[in-house]
């Protein structure tokens, strides 16, 4: 099955904010703009990132949609869709609930026999690494405008890591970048 990336989704009912547009903006300005992920730019400029706006309002509905997207990504031509961002603004808005849900995401990968093929990375507006304060600037490396599940191909990760001289240095560099930027710099990054 060949799948092309989706165009930006329509504005969510009841709001004037388009979650996909906000996610693209975050990806362009923070993830790519600050080089928080040195692998993101290549797939983004080749339009190989699939953006999906979930209408799920329960964790169960989101889990079903996640399973569908995992299968879709598995079956898609990697030259057309290398990765998927599943943005879900109406469910798991509490970070602790979201964090607990990640076990379900891993279970879905296992149930679909996709271990070693796909994985799920996590982004959330209130992302917090263990042992950090809520306002620790380092948390912003994983702070997206809306709760987002990032579906990745293991083969793509392996190729990216082979091409990057020291992938462990990414975390340290991100902390230095965010420390230098600070909270006010983060806010300015998104000011128009």
Order of alpha helices (4+ residues) and beta strands (2+ residues): alpha-alpha-beta-alpha-beta-alpha-beta-beta-alpha-alpha
